[in-house]
Amino acid sequence: MANRTPPSTQGHDRVEFYSCETSVARIERAGWNIPQPTKWKSRDLNGAINFITQPSQACGRHTEKHGEVIANGVLKRDRRELLTSNRFRILIVNCPQPSAGPSLIESSSSSDSSSPAKSALTKSKPPDNHEPEDDPLCRVLKVARNSDWIDEHFDSYVKNNTASSAVFDSPESIRLIAQSPKDDGFPFFSLAFTQRFSETRQCDSDWECLVFFRPAGLWDHHVVPLLTRNPFPHDYPEPLQPDFMVLPVTLLRWQVDDIINELNKDKKSLMNHDRGFGSKSVEEFKSIKKVLFELRQKNFFLSHRRDFARELAETLQETFRAIERRHSSPDETAVYSPSMIARVASQQAMLKSVERDLETTASRIQSQLDFADGQMREAFARRNSTSMSVIAVVTVAFLPATFMATVFSMGIFDWHAGQPDNDTTIVSWWIWLYIVLSIVLTAIIVVVWRLASKRMQRKLAKESDENWEGKWP
């Protein structure tokens, strides 16, 4: 297999595996810097499984030349590879984009419509106890579980799409697991990080890491630049030795930076809408409301991400304390790396600022939605007012003619009067009755309307007072 960095332009439609093995001694020899470019080994499914099951890259390389490297279950390490202690072995799984639905991860087999296999990372409840043999992700998870790279807790996280983090301290190891939210459209990672202690020397330990990323290129473009920006932390007071907790701490920083970047985009979009509000049509306000609804949903997802990052920071601090307890003695209390503790503390401080910005942004989004609703109601009111004005003009135009036609059609007029054969008058003597009744009925209607209006006003005022009762201190 050729050594190369994980490509960012591949892996969108299939699962890809990349592995790397290093040690604290190698990084120290490089001046406490992670070498760039890192030598990644591209692997197929069988290669990924072999990397998990085989104890060491160095062992496999020198098995034939230097004889048996595993005797009686004890690993004999080659000092020339600088892998004698404090090794770090990582397997990266670049997962494809889901073909449909909100699935977290889909395997390459899911793109084949004839295959019934579904990825274990997309199911909340597997239909049976055995995993599909043709699903590469299921096979990797099964092998990792059998090889003790992961435990039942991480397996449960993956299968149930749990967005959380936790640390588990046992006599043999310290396990850190973390999985980001999966259904919000943002980049995703799932991490199983294990510190395995030496049976002979308590201060020596190996680190194993299985991490899933989506989309492909996330590690190369986002995590590695943060990981290599600063020197590798090595300010560990005795009896502690440098470890590889810098990786999950870097993932925390990437999460916080990603939340801040997305939040700044939302704030910029809101500022553009603030300047754009004015005399707009109803259709334009509908488009604005659609954008604001999307921003509100995104703000909710970012709040969920913020909660996950805050929990991850607390889990990292708990992991630091677990490492301190493991290396402490009745005569000496171990203290973890000050720079690592400071990194996590700085991210926690940034998350507090993010929390305030998220609340402010949510309030601004709601204010703009209310303003857009008010402008739309005003536009509809103007439309109704215009329609009523048109109706009133038409009514006024036809009312005189209608009134005259109605009056002249009444029986109190005799249009044949005054003719040579008719000596009666045109207007009947009973016209006074029409005038009196019209005036009386009009007055009654006006009085009833006034009384009903005042009664309705008193009722509304009373209801308003009752609604406000008890709301003021």
C-alpha atoms as one frame of an Amber mdcrd trajectory, in Angstrom:
protein
   0.000   0.000   0.000   1.252   3.459  -0.854   1.711   6.014   1.881  -0.244
   9.221   1.332  -2.456  11.714   3.066  -6.177  11.024   3.079  -7.574  12.551
  -0.112 -10.284  15.156   0.178 -11.719  14.604  -3.275 -12.509  10.924  -2.938
 -14.660   8.754  -0.753 -17.972  10.446  -1.407 -19.637   7.271  -2.644 -17.782
   4.529  -0.761 -16.148   3.763   2.565 -12.399   4.457   2.730  -9.911   3.456
   5.414  -6.612   5.119   6.371  -4.260   4.129   9.154  -1.247   5.592  10.879
   1.036   4.513  13.711   3.406   6.736  15.656   4.689   7.246  19.187   5.688
   9.943  21.635   9.338   9.099  20.933   8.879   9.730  17.212   7.178  13.063
  17.833   9.897  14.050  20.315  12.554  13.235  17.734  10.720  15.553  15.302
  11.047  18.438  17.774   7.630  17.912  19.360   5.926  18.529  16.035   3.644
  16.156  14.191   5.451  15.517  10.887   3.805  16.923   7.791   2.674  15.397
   5.605   1.713  12.527   7.874   2.324   9.129   6.323  -1.125   7.617   5.979
  -1.561   4.126   4.632  -4.616   3.642   2.449  -6.278   0.334   3.233  -9.066
  -1.789   1.890 -11.495  -3.566   4.199  -9.182  -6.502   4.867  -6.274  -4.152
   5.488  -8.328  -2.164   7.994  -9.310  -5.368   9.792  -5.676  -6.525   9.876
  -4.579  -3.163  11.290  -7.033  -3.577  14.154  -6.173  -7.192  14.905  -2.372
  -6.995  14.497  -0.506  -5.574  17.508   1.883  -3.247  15.691   3.023  -2.033
  12.302   6.613  -2.503  13.439   5.945  -6.094  14.506   4.537  -7.040  11.137
   7.470  -5.449   9.361  10.132  -7.358  11.338   8.437 -10.693  11.925  10.386
 -12.654   9.331  13.714 -10.862   9.805  13.909 -10.827  13.586  11.987 -13.959
  14.365   8.964 -14.328  16.542   7.774 -11.048  18.032   4.933 -12.419  20.122
   5.851 -15.060  22.646   3.539 -16.333  25.345   1.146 -13.505  24.611   3.753
 -10.791  25.332   4.637  -8.356  22.557   8.367  -7.940  21.898   8.891  -4.429
  20.509  11.644  -3.216  18.185  13.473  -0.201  19.606  14.712   0.895  16.179
  11.145   1.819  15.184  10.739   4.045  18.287   7.552   2.123  19.038   8.643
   0.532  22.289   6.188   2.529  24.423   3.524   5.228  24.313   2.402   4.265
  20.825  -0.556   5.786  19.051  -2.460   3.786  16.444  -5.347   5.415  14.584
  -7.746   4.103  11.962  -9.757   6.730  10.096 -12.960   5.728   8.310 -14.169
   8.189   5.686 -17.884   7.581   5.317 -19.919   8.387   2.190 -22.757  10.845
   2.062 -26.117   9.129   2.692 -28.008   8.361  -0.494 -31.382   9.182   1.046
 -32.918  10.149   4.336 -31.273  11.479   7.468 -28.976   8.461   7.921 -25.786
   9.174   9.757 -23.519   6.874   7.798 -24.206   4.505   4.948 -21.902   1.817
   3.718 -20.926   1.212   0.130 -23.342  -1.693  -0.004 -26.277   0.610   0.586
 -25.783   2.160  -2.827 -26.584  -1.192  -4.417 -30.355  -1.533  -4.673 -30.087
  -5.316  -4.892 -28.261  -5.633  -1.582 -30.350  -5.884   1.580 -27.437  -4.806
   3.754 -27.732  -1.563   5.675 -24.987   0.040   7.677 -24.952  -0.575  11.408
 -24.429   3.152  11.831 -27.806   3.951  10.251 -29.969   1.657  12.350 -31.460
   2.382  15.677 -32.519  -1.238  16.195 -30.954  -4.031  14.150 -33.498  -6.597
  12.974 -31.479  -9.525  14.311 -28.359 -10.401  16.254 -26.022 -10.931  13.309
 -24.618  -8.130  11.157 -24.652  -8.264   7.339 -21.371  -9.794   6.254 -21.111
  -7.622   3.133 -21.322  -4.345   5.047 -17.774  -3.007   5.599 -18.738  -0.751
   8.493 -20.493  -3.566  10.312 -17.491  -5.817   9.849 -15.064  -3.171  11.112
 -17.222  -2.522  14.169 -17.496  -6.234  14.883 -13.735  -6.776  14.598 -13.034
  -3.674  16.697 -15.385  -4.971  19.376 -13.766  -8.416  19.371 -10.290  -6.828
  19.508 -11.311  -4.570  22.404 -10.811  -1.360  20.419 -14.378  -0.434  21.293
 -16.785  -1.588  23.967 -20.537  -1.978  24.301 -20.951   1.716  25.116 -19.508
   2.913  21.809 -21.385   0.175  19.981 -24.603   1.507  21.514 -23.715   5.098
  20.596 -23.197   4.118  16.975 -26.266   1.948  16.549 -28.602   4.388  18.325
 -27.124   7.558  16.797 -26.466   8.977  20.261 -24.961  12.474  20.285 -22.970
  12.523  23.495 -19.596  11.782  25.098 -18.419   9.746  28.071 -15.308   8.379
  29.756 -14.962   4.922  31.322 -12.129   4.118  33.715 -11.191   0.489  34.307
  -8.051  -1.189  35.708  -6.874  -2.058  32.193  -7.715   1.130  30.295  -9.334
   4.539  30.110 -11.873   4.850  27.301 -13.154   8.096  25.854 -16.056   7.965
  23.401 -17.743  10.856  21.639 -20.237  11.181  18.808 -21.504  14.449  17.384
 -25.130  15.117  16.346 -25.987  13.396  13.093 -29.246  14.856  11.740 -28.441
  18.567  11.478 -26.604  18.667   8.155 -23.249  19.605   9.722 -20.041  17.518
   9.559 -20.057  14.478  11.793 -17.513  12.430  13.693 -17.654   9.391  15.950
 -14.629   8.701  18.148 -13.486   5.726  20.223 -10.265   6.611  22.061  -8.574
   4.113  24.380  -5.524   4.419  26.626  -4.330   0.895  27.341  -1.868   0.528
  30.199   1.199  -1.699  30.162   1.107  -4.824  32.300   4.717  -4.315  33.385
   5.096  -0.528  33.670   2.183   1.625  34.802   3.698   4.779  33.292   3.769
   3.228  29.799   0.572   3.069  27.800  -0.589   2.618  24.234  -3.335   4.594
  22.566  -5.821   3.210  20.058  -8.261   5.345  18.122 -11.103   4.448  15.780
 -12.777   7.502  14.292 -15.488   7.916  11.654 -15.738  11.121   9.631 -18.337
  12.462   7.241 -17.935  14.054   4.738 -14.695  12.739   3.291 -11.851  15.223
   3.603 -13.029  16.508   6.976  -9.921  15.191   8.712  -7.514  16.494   6.075
  -9.033  19.967   5.654 -10.237  20.826   9.151  -8.761  18.639  11.891  -5.156
  18.220  10.720  -4.504  21.991  10.326  -5.654  22.520  13.916  -3.705  19.492
  15.135  -0.415  20.650  13.596  -0.772  24.390  14.174   0.866  24.291  17.611
   3.704  22.135  18.975   2.738  18.796  20.440   1.992  19.354  24.166   4.734
  17.890  26.346   4.524  19.904  29.587   3.555  16.892  31.690   4.927  16.976
  35.253   6.349  13.725  36.602   5.216  10.978  36.844   2.978  11.690  33.841
   4.298  11.343  30.309   3.054  13.025  27.118  -0.026  11.363  25.688  -2.313
  11.729  22.694  -5.285  13.435  24.321  -4.423  16.303  21.993  -6.585  14.601
  19.331  -9.958  14.768  21.156  -9.024  18.243  22.430  -8.440  19.273  18.814
 -11.806  17.793  17.825 -13.388  19.941  20.540 -11.694  23.038  19.155 -12.841
  22.179  15.645 -16.414  21.806  16.915 -16.308  25.192  18.641 -14.720  26.892
  15.612 -17.319  25.345  13.311 -20.175  26.546  15.534 -18.715  30.065  15.644
 -18.226  30.178  11.858 -21.790  29.047  11.178 -23.131  31.475  13.780 -21.233
  34.356  12.172 -22.791  33.441   8.819 -26.246  33.609  10.391 -25.503  36.977
  11.999 -24.286  38.353   8.670 -27.426  37.086   6.948 -29.588  38.759   9.603
 -27.740  42.045   9.122 -28.428  41.868   5.385 -32.125  41.330   6.115 -32.105
  44.247   8.554 -30.895  46.546   5.802 -33.240  44.997   3.257 -36.489  45.462
   5.178 -38.615  48.179   3.676 -41.404  48.573   1.185 -41.650  45.076  -0.258
 -44.375  42.999  -1.795 -46.152  40.185  -0.004 -44.317  37.627  -2.138 -40.953
  39.107  -1.146 -41.900  38.966   2.527 -42.902  35.323   2.073 -39.413  34.585
   0.721 -37.850  36.466   3.638 -39.931  34.477   6.123 -38.802  31.224   4.508
 -35.160  32.239   4.949 -35.813  33.286   8.553 -37.483  29.955   9.310 -34.385
  28.184   7.954 -32.149  30.397  10.096 -34.246  29.614  13.157 -33.930  25.879
  12.491 -30.178  26.252  11.973 -29.930  28.219  15.222 -31.642  25.323  17.003
 -29.183  22.839  15.503 -26.252  25.051  16.508 -27.617  25.158  20.054 -27.653
  21.356  20.024 -24.064  21.363  18.772 -23.133  23.828  21.507 -24.589  21.480
  24.129 -22.586  18.585  22.668 -19.352  20.619  22.660 -19.940  21.721  26.245
 -20.497  18.100  27.302 -17.363  17.018  25.402 -15.302  19.654  27.237 -16.576
  18.375  30.578 -15.830  14.793  29.511 -12.268  15.760  28.578 -11.761  17.350
  31.983 -13.100  14.190  33.592 -10.644  12.166  31.488  -7.775  14.363  32.668
  -8.791  13.695  36.268  -8.986   9.950  35.579  -5.430   9.999  34.193  -4.262
  11.958  37.234  -5.845   9.424  39.580  -4.266   6.550  37.681  -0.739   7.964
  38.104  -1.135   9.345  41.615   0.152   7.635  44.733  -0.351   8.180  48.447
   2.901  10.163  48.497   2.480  12.102  45.256  -0.481  13.579  43.432  -0.132
  13.623  39.658  -1.005  16.836  37.831  -2.070  16.816  34.205  -0.586  18.988
  31.449  -1.319  22.681  32.199  -1.411  23.545  28.500  -4.007  20.864  27.766
  -6.147  21.968  30.701  -5.871  25.564  29.477  -6.925  24.572  25.950 -10.118
  22.972  27.194 -10.812  25.885  29.546 -10.448  28.373  26.681 -12.952  26.418
  24.601 -15.384  26.411  27.517 -15.060  30.197  27.780 -15.760  30.529  24.065
 -18.812  28.287  24.422 -20.237  30.658  27.035 -19.902  33.510  24.553 -21.460
  31.311  21.865 -24.407  30.621  24.158 -25.107  34.344  24.526 -24.755  34.898
  20.775 -27.145  32.030  20.035 -29.752  33.486  22.379 -29.334  36.967  20.877
 -29.520  35.587  17.341 -32.669  33.614  18.152 -34.254  36.784  19.542 -33.298
  38.766  16.432 -34.696  36.062  14.159 -37.993  36.112  16.051 -38.103  39.923
  15.914 -37.597  39.886  12.158 -40.260  37.208  11.773 -42.676  39.348  13.794
 -41.791  42.390  11.697 -42.301  40.442   8.466 -45.669  39.196   9.753 -46.668
  42.765  10.618 -45.641  44.026   7.198 -47.595  41.237   5.520 -50.684  41.987
   7.626 -50.335  45.656   6.762 -50.057  44.801   3.076 -53.156  42.613   3.286
 -54.958  45.408   5.145 -54.015  47.841   2.387 -55.355  45.390  -0.157 -58.622
  45.046   1.763 -58.855  48.819   2.201 -58.381  49.322  -1.515 -61.047  46.744
  -2.275 -63.479  48.362   0.164 -62.775  51.774  -1.347 -63.597  50.461  -4.788
 -66.827  48.959  -3.462 -67.708  52.241  -1.725 -67.095  54.282  -4.877 -69.255
  51.935  -6.923 -71.973  52.066  -4.247 -71.904  55.862  -4.091 -72.060  56.070
  -7.865 -75.163  53.894  -8.121 -76.887  54.813  -4.818 -78.606  58.061  -5.982
 -80.035  56.424  -9.057 -81.098  53.365  -7.029 -82.708  55.556  -4.376 -84.623
  57.578  -6.923 -85.785  54.463  -8.731 -87.008  52.969  -5.434 -88.855  56.115
  -4.350 -90.505  56.695  -7.693 -91.657  53.074  -7.825 -93.598  53.448  -4.558
 -97.407  53.528  -4.600 -97.568  57.013  -3.092 -96.957  58.479  -6.499 -99.629
  58.511  -9.164 -97.997  59.382 -12.435-101.350  59.467 -14.223-102.559  62.378
 -12.087-102.903  65.725 -13.797-103.926  64.193 -17.098-107.170  65.394 -18.696
-109.121  62.332 -17.561-107.653  62.267 -13.988-108.065  65.141 -11.543-106.017
  63.598  -8.612-102.605  64.894  -7.442 -99.352  63.117  -8.213 -98.163  62.821
  -4.564-100.326  60.822  -2.138-101.436  62.377   1.144 -99.812  59.380   3.039
 -96.244  60.356   2.131 -95.817  61.796   5.641 -96.160  58.270   7.090 -93.225
  57.053   4.966 -91.050  59.969   6.119 -91.901  59.538   9.823 -91.384  55.770
   9.855 -88.073  56.085   8.005 -86.773  58.645  10.505 -87.917  56.602  13.535
 -86.447  53.323  12.261 -83.154  55.032  11.387 -82.957  56.539  14.887 -83.702
  53.159  16.518 -80.976  51.466  14.477 -78.413  54.162  15.380 -79.264  53.948
  19.114 -79.075  50.135  19.157 -75.725  50.222  17.331 -74.302  52.736  19.815
 -75.460  50.710  22.828 -74.074  47.477  21.387 -70.729  49.163  20.622 -70.362
  50.534  24.166 -71.259  47.154  25.663 -68.646  45.435  23.514 -66.017  48.016
  24.539 -66.734  47.443  28.245 -66.505  43.668  27.759 -63.153  43.916  25.970
 -61.781  46.263  28.642 -62.830  43.833  31.385 -61.229  40.865  29.607 -58.025
  42.861  29.125 -57.870  43.678  32.846 -58.405  40.003  33.745 -55.644  38.886
  31.372 -53.103  41.270  32.900 -54.066  40.405  36.484 -51.206  38.705  38.332
 -48.594  39.410  35.647 -47.048  42.339  37.493 -45.103  41.956  40.725
